[in-house]
Amino acid sequence: MKRAADRVRTFCIIAAVVFLTVFFSTMVVIVSLFGSPDQSIHKIARIWGRCILLISRIRVQVEGFSNIDPNKSYIFMANHQSNFDIPVLLAHLKVQFRWLAKAELFKIPVFGRAMRKAGYISIDRSDRKSAFLSLKRAAQTIRDGASVLIFPEGTRSRDGRISPFKKGGFVLATEAGVPIVPVILFGTWSIMSKEGLTIRPGSVVLQVLPPVETRNFSRKNKDALLEKIRDIMQNSFESDSWKDVACSN
């Protein structure tokens, strides 16, 4: 009975998410026709995220937001556990940022166009030259005053743990010269893992760690920067602070 109820609930949530995505993506496209700045479009995306969390019965607790200055530019790097990471970050990381996202997402009708209108940056990892140009655009976006958010693992974790990092985000960090802010998500994997479609209600902790300066790093020693950020995130992830959340899901 419980499995059948979970399937029905999941189906209803997915149907609602599809409707909300089409609705808000269309709104972004329409708003962009009137010359609305990226900031307003990002606010629409934030409402989209909040609506998804509401209908999915997901509660979010934010820790460490005081570690950052919302008026400064950063490269936010978050671990990637679930499809629900995106609405959680949009809804509760209350700063203006642009996604550096895989090119496949930009091919989705309406949604992909809305992402472009929001100033999000496509990266095609299968094309080295194209990926390099995407990183150049992202660096310019940061220099123009916006922050960028990256999943350094490149894809969702299969087991909820932190996977190896890709190097692209760290090339961007050395190019832009702004601090990296590690962000840890606890609990989204239990809500919806990569290996399944079932969506469960639950609690999430979004932890914003102190910024890490990148000015002493260059492309030559970007691997050292990668290891430093991964060690920081791994140590935070393996601490006891998230276990009560995981158990409550």
Secondary structure, DSSP 8 states (H G I E B T S, - for coil): -HHHHHHHHHHHHHHHHHHHHHHHHHHHHHHHTTT--HHHHHHHHHHHHHHHHHHTTEEEEEE-GGGS-TTS--EEEE----TTHHHHHHHHS-S-EEEEEEGGGGGSTTHHHHHHHTT-EEE-TT-HHHHHHHHHHHHHHHHTT-EEEE-TTSS--SSSS-----SHHHHHHHHH---EEEEEEESHHHHS-TT------EEEEEEE---B--TT--GGGHHHHHHHHHHHHHHHHTSGGGHHHHHH-
